[in-house]
Amino acid sequence: MRKSKGYRSKTRKLLKKKPRERGKIKLGRLLRDYQLGNSVVIKIDPSVQRGMPHRRYHGRIGTVVGKRGKSYIVSVTQGDAVKEIIVRPEHLEPYGGN
């Protein structure tokens, strides 16, 4: 049988939650508001499939460039290229290293 090459392939370990992290998402994570220019960490929440970025961006630090509906447009550098990805707030955390 051929190996599947889906959007979430090779993510078994990467997107696994610890037992105490399981369950419903905290409302504060959904309602958090990011301003333009804020630095954010992309931390994928596997329990929410909507607005999930590709696994290559998991753990990356980006800058909020804009807003599109409920989602945010985040600018991330990948090597020499600068990528803009659309991510929902469930998959973002504020970056405290400023």
C-alpha positions as CSV (number, residue, x, y, z in Angstrom):
1,M,0.0,0.0,0.0
2,R,1.2,3.5,-0.8
3,K,2.2,5.8,1.9
4,S,-0.2,8.7,2.5
5,K,1.2,12.2,2.1
6,G,-1.6,14.1,3.8
7,Y,-1.5,17.5,5.4
8,R,-0.9,16.0,8.9
9,S,1.5,13.2,7.9
10,K,4.4,12.6,10.3
11,T,2.7,14.5,13.1
12,R,2.0,11.7,15.5
13,K,4.7,12.8,18.0
14,L,4.7,16.5,17.1
15,L,1.0,17.1,17.7
16,K,0.5,14.9,20.7
17,K,-0.9,16.5,23.9
18,K,0.0,15.5,27.4
19,P,-2.8,13.9,29.4
20,R,-3.5,17.0,31.5
21,E,-3.6,19.2,28.4
22,R,-6.5,17.2,26.9
23,G,-10.1,18.4,26.9
24,K,-11.8,21.6,25.9
25,I,-9.7,24.7,25.0
26,K,-9.6,27.5,27.6
27,L,-11.7,30.5,26.5
28,G,-8.8,32.9,27.1
29,R,-6.9,31.3,24.3
30,L,-9.7,31.9,21.9
31,L,-10.5,35.4,23.0
32,R,-6.9,36.7,23.1
33,D,-6.5,39.7,20.9
34,Y,-3.3,40.4,19.0
35,Q,-2.3,43.8,17.7
36,L,-0.4,44.5,14.5
37,G,3.4,44.0,15.0
38,N,3.0,41.6,18.0
39,S,5.4,38.7,18.0
40,V,3.7,35.3,18.4
41,V,4.7,31.7,18.7
42,I,2.9,29.2,16.4
43,K,1.9,26.3,18.6
44,I,-0.5,24.0,16.9
45,D,-3.5,22.7,18.9
46,P,-4.3,19.3,17.4
47,S,-7.8,19.3,18.8
48,V,-8.8,22.2,16.5
49,Q,-8.5,21.5,12.8
50,R,-9.8,24.8,11.6
51,G,-7.2,27.4,10.8
52,M,-4.3,25.0,11.5
53,P,-1.0,25.9,9.9
54,H,1.3,23.4,8.3
55,R,3.4,21.4,10.7
56,R,6.6,23.0,9.4
57,Y,5.6,26.2,11.1
58,H,5.0,24.6,14.6
59,G,7.2,26.3,17.1
60,R,8.2,29.2,14.8
61,I,8.1,32.8,15.9
62,G,6.3,35.2,13.6
63,T,4.9,38.8,13.5
64,V,1.2,39.6,13.2
65,V,0.7,41.5,9.9
66,G,-3.0,41.7,9.6
67,K,-6.4,40.1,10.4
68,R,-8.7,38.2,8.2
69,G,-12.1,37.3,9.8
70,K,-11.3,35.5,13.0
71,S,-7.8,34.6,11.8
72,Y,-4.6,36.4,11.8
73,I,-2.0,36.8,9.0
74,V,1.4,36.0,10.5
75,S,4.7,36.7,8.7
76,V,7.2,33.9,9.3
77,T,10.8,33.7,7.9
78,Q,11.7,30.3,6.4
79,G,15.3,30.4,5.4
80,D,15.7,33.4,3.1
81,A,12.0,33.5,2.2
82,V,9.3,35.4,4.2
83,K,6.0,33.6,4.3
84,E,2.6,34.9,5.3
85,I,0.3,32.3,6.7
86,I,-3.3,32.5,7.9
87,V,-3.7,31.1,11.5
88,R,-6.6,31.1,13.9
89,P,-5.9,32.3,17.5
90,E,-6.2,28.8,19.0
91,H,-2.8,28.0,17.4
92,L,-1.0,31.2,18.6
93,E,0.6,32.2,21.8
94,P,2.2,35.6,22.7
95,Y,6.0,35.6,22.5
96,G,7.5,36.9,25.7
97,G,11.1,37.2,24.4
98,N,10.8,40.8,23.2
